[in-house]
Amino acid sequence: MSVCERTMASNFTTGIPEFDRLTENKIENGSFLLLTGNDDEGIASFSAAIEKSIGRPAEKEVSGKNGCAFLKITPENRDCWRGMCFENKKQIQIKTAQTANQAANQTKQEAFTENDLEMIIFIESLSELFQNGNSNERYPAQQEECQTVSFVKEIKTAINTQNAKPLNTEPINTKPLSCEGSRQLVIGCLHGRIFSKKTEERLKHLADSVIRFQIKETGGKIERRIWIIKYKGVDASGNIFKYTIERGKIQIENKKRIY
């Protein structure tokens, strides 16, 4: 059995049982999941379920004992996200390599890979990522959108390669994370009618999976729907599910609907 096979990282689940069942208990490791819509349409409740599950691995898959870190990226900390997620851990790894013998170091690095590189990186609002209260950092709309797209490209590349490095050091490893036992997932929330249509489409194109939350009026009643626009690793694209929000939690109908 190869090292890659022994340390293959597990996928994620949302913590919403019916949704997980319909998508085969799988949000693929190393992917970028884009949630679109508005908070009152279900994004906030969906995100809260994922945070509460703390990166619970998919059924029959195993992961580190400590679960995942849930790291929120905001306009205030966006410039140091790489340090938050990677650099401090890499410095620990380098120090370990310098002070331990080869056999002990291998054991410690395996523990490091299993426990310390498990995280869900959550961007609460892509449309607000380059806005804050500092008047010196208010960008024109077009520039703000370009910076957001560039940020998504950067973070997506970083979670799929272990090339995030401490200052003044060379990259430790550039192998795909899926072969290193690490688990990382990026979730971005895209609120509607803020960015241009072109930028929205670019972000959807960059995403591995896209879920749209909608509120529709049908027969004089409000109906909530989840539309899976695309979904990596599972044949679930195009499905639309009806759901309700009860006590802040999403409840999905057992029956799939085709519209």
C-alpha positions as CSV (number, residue, x, y, z in Angstrom):
1,M,0.0,0.0,0.0
2,S,1.4,3.4,-1.0
3,V,1.8,6.4,1.4
4,C,-0.9,8.2,-0.6
5,E,-3.3,5.3,-0.1
6,R,-2.6,5.1,3.6
7,T,-3.1,8.8,4.3
8,M,-5.8,9.6,1.8
9,A,-7.9,12.4,3.4
10,S,-11.6,12.0,3.9
11,N,-14.3,14.2,2.5
12,F,-16.6,16.5,4.4
13,T,-20.3,16.5,5.3
14,T,-22.6,19.4,5.9
15,G,-24.2,18.2,9.1
16,I,-27.6,18.3,7.4
17,P,-28.5,14.6,7.2
18,E,-30.9,14.7,4.3
19,F,-28.7,16.9,2.2
20,D,-25.7,14.7,2.9
21,R,-27.7,11.6,2.0
22,L,-28.8,13.2,-1.3
23,T,-25.2,14.2,-2.2
24,E,-23.7,10.9,-1.1
25,N,-22.2,12.3,2.1
26,K,-19.6,14.2,0.2
27,I,-18.1,17.6,0.0
28,E,-14.8,16.8,-1.7
29,N,-11.6,17.5,0.2
30,G,-9.6,20.4,-1.2
31,S,-12.6,21.9,-2.9
32,F,-14.1,25.4,-3.0
33,L,-17.8,25.4,-2.2
34,L,-19.7,28.6,-3.3
35,L,-23.0,29.4,-1.6
36,T,-25.1,32.0,-3.5
37,G,-28.2,33.9,-2.4
38,N,-28.9,35.9,0.7
39,D,-29.0,35.2,4.4
40,D,-32.8,35.1,4.7
41,E,-32.8,32.5,1.9
42,G,-30.8,30.0,3.9
43,I,-27.1,30.7,3.5
44,A,-26.7,31.6,7.2
45,S,-28.5,28.4,8.4
46,F,-26.6,26.2,6.0
47,S,-23.2,27.7,7.1
48,A,-24.1,27.3,10.8
49,A,-24.8,23.6,10.2
50,I,-21.4,23.1,8.7
51,E,-19.7,25.0,11.5
52,K,-21.5,23.0,14.1
53,S,-20.5,19.7,12.5
54,I,-16.8,20.8,12.8
55,G,-15.8,19.1,9.6
56,R,-17.4,15.7,10.4
57,P,-16.0,13.2,7.9
58,A,-18.2,11.4,5.5
59,E,-19.7,8.1,6.5
60,K,-17.2,5.2,6.9
61,E,-14.3,7.7,6.5
62,V,-11.9,8.5,9.2
63,S,-10.1,11.7,10.2
64,G,-8.1,13.3,12.9
65,K,-9.3,13.0,16.5
66,N,-9.5,16.7,17.1
67,G,-11.8,17.6,14.2
68,C,-11.4,20.7,12.0
69,A,-10.6,24.3,12.8
70,F,-13.3,26.6,11.5
71,L,-11.5,29.8,10.4
72,K,-13.4,32.8,9.3
73,I,-11.9,35.2,6.8
74,T,-13.0,38.8,7.1
75,P,-12.0,42.2,5.6
76,E,-10.0,42.7,8.8
77,N,-7.9,39.6,8.6
78,R,-7.9,38.8,4.8
79,D,-4.2,40.0,4.5
80,C,-2.9,37.5,7.0
81,W,-5.1,34.5,6.1
82,R,-2.1,32.5,4.9
83,G,-0.3,33.0,8.1
84,M,-3.4,32.0,10.1
85,C,-3.9,28.8,8.1
86,F,-0.5,27.7,7.2
87,E,2.7,29.5,8.2
88,N,2.6,29.0,12.0
89,K,2.0,25.3,11.4
90,K,4.9,25.0,8.9
91,Q,7.2,26.8,11.4
92,I,6.4,24.1,14.0
93,Q,7.0,21.4,11.4
94,I,10.4,22.9,10.5
95,K,11.4,23.2,14.2
96,T,10.4,19.6,14.7
97,A,12.5,18.4,11.8
98,Q,15.5,20.2,13.1
99,T,15.4,18.8,16.6
100,A,14.2,15.2,16.3
101,N,15.8,12.1,14.8
102,Q,14.5,10.7,11.6
103,A,12.1,8.1,13.0
104,A,10.7,10.3,15.7
105,N,10.3,13.1,13.2
106,Q,8.3,10.9,10.8
107,T,5.9,10.1,13.6
108,K,5.5,13.7,14.6
109,Q,5.0,14.8,11.0
110,E,2.3,12.1,10.6
111,A,0.5,13.5,13.7
112,F,1.0,17.0,12.3
113,T,-0.6,16.1,9.0
114,E,-3.5,14.3,10.6
115,N,-4.4,16.8,13.2
116,D,-3.1,20.3,12.4
117,L,-3.9,20.6,8.7
118,E,-7.7,20.0,9.1
119,M,-9.6,23.2,8.6
120,I,-12.6,24.8,7.0
121,I,-11.9,28.2,5.7
122,F,-15.1,30.3,5.6
123,I,-15.5,33.6,3.8
124,E,-18.7,35.0,5.2
125,S,-19.2,37.6,2.4
126,L,-17.2,37.7,-0.8
127,S,-18.9,40.9,-1.7
128,E,-17.6,42.6,1.4
129,L,-14.2,41.1,1.5
130,F,-12.4,44.2,0.2
131,Q,-14.6,46.7,2.1
132,N,-14.1,47.9,5.6
133,G,-14.3,51.1,7.7
134,N,-10.9,52.4,6.6
135,S,-11.5,55.1,4.0
136,N,-8.1,54.5,2.6
137,E,-9.1,51.0,1.6
138,R,-12.3,51.7,-0.2
139,Y,-11.8,50.4,-3.7
140,P,-13.8,51.2,-6.9
141,A,-16.4,48.5,-7.6
142,Q,-14.5,47.1,-10.6
143,Q,-11.2,46.9,-8.7
144,E,-12.9,45.3,-5.7
145,E,-14.4,42.6,-7.8
146,C,-11.1,41.9,-9.5
147,Q,-9.4,41.6,-6.2
148,T,-12.0,39.2,-4.9
149,V,-11.6,37.0,-7.9
150,S,-7.8,37.0,-7.5
151,F,-8.2,36.2,-3.8
152,V,-10.4,33.2,-4.6
153,K,-7.8,31.9,-7.1
154,E,-5.0,32.3,-4.6
155,I,-6.8,30.5,-1.8
156,K,-8.0,27.7,-4.0
157,T,-4.4,27.1,-5.2
158,A,-3.1,27.2,-1.7
159,I,-5.5,24.5,-0.3
160,N,-4.6,22.1,-3.1
161,T,-0.8,22.3,-2.8
162,Q,1.3,22.4,0.3
163,N,3.2,25.4,-1.0
164,A,2.3,27.9,1.7
165,K,5.6,28.7,3.3
166,P,7.0,30.7,6.2
167,L,8.9,33.8,5.5
168,N,12.5,33.3,4.2
169,T,12.1,29.5,3.6
170,E,11.6,27.3,0.6
171,P,8.3,25.4,0.0
172,I,8.4,22.2,2.0
173,N,6.1,20.2,-0.2
174,T,4.1,20.7,-3.4
175,K,2.2,17.5,-3.5
176,P,-1.6,17.6,-3.6
177,L,-3.2,17.7,-0.2
178,S,-5.4,14.8,-1.0
179,C,-2.3,12.6,-0.9
180,E,-1.0,14.0,2.3
181,G,-3.7,13.1,4.8
182,S,-4.7,16.8,5.2
183,R,-8.3,18.0,5.0
184,Q,-9.1,21.5,3.9
185,L,-12.2,23.1,2.5
186,V,-13.0,26.6,1.5
187,I,-16.6,27.9,1.6
188,G,-17.4,31.3,0.2
189,C,-20.8,33.1,0.4
190,L,-21.8,35.2,-2.6
191,H,-24.8,37.5,-1.9
192,G,-26.9,38.4,-4.9
193,R,-27.2,41.6,-6.8
194,I,-24.0,43.2,-5.4
195,F,-21.3,42.1,-7.9
196,S,-21.7,42.4,-11.6
197,K,-23.2,39.4,-13.5
198,K,-19.8,38.8,-15.1
199,T,-18.0,38.6,-11.8
200,E,-20.7,36.3,-10.3
201,E,-20.2,34.0,-13.3
202,R,-16.4,34.0,-12.9
203,L,-16.7,33.0,-9.2
204,K,-19.1,30.2,-10.1
205,H,-16.7,29.0,-12.7
206,L,-13.8,29.0,-10.2
207,A,-15.9,27.1,-7.6
208,D,-15.8,23.3,-7.6
209,S,-19.4,23.2,-6.3
210,V,-22.1,25.8,-6.4
211,I,-25.3,25.8,-4.3
212,R,-28.0,28.5,-4.9
213,F,-30.6,29.4,-2.2
214,Q,-33.9,30.8,-3.4
215,I,-37.2,32.0,-2.1
216,K,-40.1,31.7,-4.5
217,E,-43.8,32.6,-4.3
218,T,-45.9,29.7,-5.4
219,G,-49.7,29.8,-5.2
220,G,-49.6,32.7,-2.7
221,K,-47.1,30.8,-0.4
222,I,-43.5,31.4,0.1
223,E,-41.4,28.3,-0.9
224,R,-37.7,27.9,-0.1
225,R,-35.5,26.0,-2.6
226,I,-31.9,24.8,-2.8
227,W,-30.7,24.5,-6.3
228,I,-27.4,22.5,-6.9
229,I,-25.9,24.3,-9.9
230,K,-22.9,22.0,-9.9
231,Y,-21.3,19.6,-7.4
232,K,-17.9,18.1,-7.6
233,G,-17.5,14.3,-7.3
234,V,-21.2,13.6,-7.2
235,D,-23.9,13.4,-9.9
236,A,-26.2,15.9,-8.1
237,S,-26.1,18.9,-10.5
238,G,-29.4,20.3,-11.5
239,N,-31.4,19.0,-8.5
240,I,-33.7,21.3,-6.7
241,F,-34.8,20.6,-3.2
242,K,-37.6,22.2,-1.2
243,Y,-36.7,23.1,2.4
244,T,-37.9,25.0,5.5
245,I,-36.0,26.7,8.3
246,E,-37.1,25.6,11.8
247,R,-35.5,27.1,14.8
248,G,-32.6,28.3,12.6
249,K,-32.1,24.8,11.2
250,I,-32.6,23.7,7.6
251,Q,-35.1,20.8,7.1
252,I,-35.1,19.3,3.6
253,E,-37.9,17.4,2.1
254,N,-37.2,13.7,1.6
255,K,-38.4,13.8,-2.0
256,K,-36.4,15.3,-4.8
257,R,-38.3,17.7,-7.0
258,I,-37.8,18.3,-10.7
259,Y,-39.0,21.7,-12.0
